[in-house]
């Protein structure tokens, strides 16, 4: 799994890539089963919605389930990340499933990840990559990510810490900046069937609407960051920024297939 | 302006029609100017958002501005309504602009209009038509209406009065019903450039997401109801269900053009 030169060019221009069908239906079935298990757990790494109490984000997953321990080392995630970063020494910074329960899932305000990584964790430069795979079909109706294409080129925008809007404290981008960035190239919603993957960078401004639909929306996310760019502050819990600076090594391409996962357990 | 047989057939099947470019840019400019005037007014018929205090719905507009007095009698609204209802004696039941301010506009929960018309106003049967025209471009990003196509065929669904979610009390449809109706034919978002029009019936289940985008979303709406099917209760203010049972008579097709409006003022 290597990105093509035109994909790399698009990533540099837009700040993100949408990769249809990166994971097969059989692999998604394995991931969904593991997700169902971790969501039932009573764990502080399961962050719940402010209003409904439903799980909003289940974190630290590679330390909680063998399937996710493999997924963070999946070559279809790790090799493109190494390729885009030109660096083979990456660590697993954060591993989660962001879910938006049908009818319940709330918004993520306009933000970019580096604002939090820098302010909370002391990450020096905005190079970490956020790699997603959809566990459900994601449409315009069930809370897709909205990207502002090209917004990463304007460098880190001003932010403020919002602890009120949802249950998850977030460094958010102000409205004037969102309006200015979106005026250039509009907005893009990242949609596609389960198995679709996303890669986006640490300065890309994004947000997402609530889920008014009757369909759940679960997205797995791993953030990979160069060890040379590691955290310098440890004020957040390990499950929000993992301390282990072990270089991630890609597994075999079939590492999620049920037989090999079962054999490992 | 008459609907074609295939449009009428689609309305019967889907419960709604989307009519691109029903109003021209010059007409939209006139409507926007009038909208800006009524939005600045301190009037109980300007219902404000729960959180921001921005105007959410400006009502009773045909009694507040000559442009809207003309728009409710516009032949591109009135003639299709007469045609669909097979009735020339319609009254103007409600006239409003629903706005969703950039970044601020909140949701409309899943509902259908007849639940309110019946419970609050004692309207006997679900035949009223809701006719919209977009005053702004409406995209997936700035809070479009979501329709459940075919939902009107299942008759009035169970509802409950929700006075908590937003500033506007609304008879809403429960989640199980929304899930069941949407399972059949999915959801459709009503999007298009300014000037696009919608017609939908009194039992069509619909809702809309908040506006996270930097772009305002204003939609004009007139509800036309047969005089033979008029209200039997008057507990709501006149601007929510007008008392006058005067048959609406279509004006000339150019009735919104600036010169003729100015001449009338």
Interface residues (C-beta under 8 A of the other chain):
Chain A: X102 X103 X107 X110 X140 X141 X146 X175 X178 X179 X182 X183 X187 X189 X207 X208 X209 X210 X212 X213 X214
Chain B: X102 X103 X107 X110 X140 X141 X146 X175 X178 X179 X182 X183 X187 X189 X207 X208 X209 X210 X212 X213 X214
